[in-house]
């Protein structure tokens, strides 16, 4: 029988990979907090009322900070993210596609999978376009004559 120390027993077997990952996470958290702590100790800190005001591109803030934003800003951001993620999937596919093309059946499979993916995205774009969500300035919808608006 070979006597093993607990450190050697932990570093062998299935747990070895997880132990290394855990150590990297702990070291990352430790050094991040250490850097933030040192920066807090060394930085100059002289708060004045002017420094504590909300900064809005050099202009004095007007009104409350909780202002309702138009929903179109969020829609444009959401559409950008959806189509940006599409590009993130297209680049690795384009790199691997040339290698899969000579392999029997794999090139065609990869090609038609990407055509299906792009088709779903084009259908989504057509739906959003037909609905009018890509128009920045929307026209008001006309109500039929005689229709009353309910008062709140």
N, C-alpha and C positions, 0 to 999 in steps of 0.2 A: 504494500500500500504506500502510495506517495502522499505525504501530507501536503495539503494545499492551503494557502492562505486565503482568507475571504476575498481579497482583492483579485486574486487570480481566478477564483471560482466565478466571480461576477463577470470578469472580462472574457470568459470563454463561453461558447455555446450560443444559444439563440438571443440571449439578452445583451450580447456584446454590441450589436449594432444600435440597439435602443439606448444603451448606456452612453455611447459616443454622441448620439443625437441629443440626449438629455444634457450632457456636459457642454455641448456647443450652445444650447439654448441658455443654460445657466450662466456660462461665460459671457454670452451676448447681453443678457439682462444686466449682469454685474457691471460690465464695462460701460454699458449705456448709462446706467444710473451713476456710476463713478464719474463719467464725463459731465453729466448734468450737475452733479453735486459740486465738482470743482469749478465749473462755469458759474454756478450760483455764488460761490464764495469769492470769486475773483472779479465778477462784473461790477461796474459802477451802478448804484441804485439811488437815484435822487428823484423820486416822483414829484411832479408839479401838476397843478390842475390842467395846464395846457397839454402835458404829456398823457394825462389820463382821459382826455376827450376822445371820442370816436373819430378816426381818421377816414375822410372820404375824399381822396384824390386832392388834397390840399384845400378843399373848400370847407367852410364851417357847416356842421351838420344842421339840417333843418327838419323839424318834426320828430316824431318818435322813431325808434330804430325798428320797430315791428311793423313793417309796411307790407301790404299784400302785393305779391308779385303776380304778374300775368302768367297764366298756366302755359302759355306758348313757350316761355323760356324753358320750362321743364320738358315740354314735348320735343323741342329742338335738341336738347341735351340727350334725351332718351333715344331719339332717332340716330343721333351721332354715335352713341355708344353701341347701338345694335349694329350699325354698319361698320363701325370700327372693329368690333369683334369679328365680323365677317372677314375683314382683311387679316386679322390675326390667324384665322383658320386657313386662309388662302395661301399664305407664304409657306408654311411647312408642307402643305399638300403639293405645291408647285415644286418644291425641292425634292420630295420623295417620288413624285409622279414620273420623272425621267428615269429613275432607277426601277420603278415597277413596270414601265412600259414593255421591256423585253420579256418579262416573266409571263408565262402563259396564263391568261385569264385575270391576272391581278391588275394589269394596266386598264383593262376595260371596266373592271369593277370599281377601281378608284375613280376613273373618269365619270362613270354614271352616278356614283355616290356624290361627287361634287356637283354634278348637274342637278341632282335632286335638291341638294343643299341650297344652291343658288336659285333654283326655281321657287323654293319656299320663301326665300328672302325677296325675290321679285314679286311674288304674290302679295307679301306683306307690304311692300312699297306701293304696289298698285292700289291696295286697299286703303292705305293711308292717304294716297294722292286723291283717290276718288272721293274719299270722305271729306277732303278739303283741309286736312290738318297740316299740310305743308304750306298753305297760304298764310303769310304773316298777318295780313289785314283781311279779316273776314267780313263779308257783307252781312247786313242784318237780314234775317228771314222775315218775309212779309206774312202777316197773318190774314186769313180770309176775313172779309167784311162781316161784321156782326159778332165776331168772337170777342168776348170780354176777358180782360185780364183780372184774375182774382186778386183782391187787395189783401195784404197781410195784416 
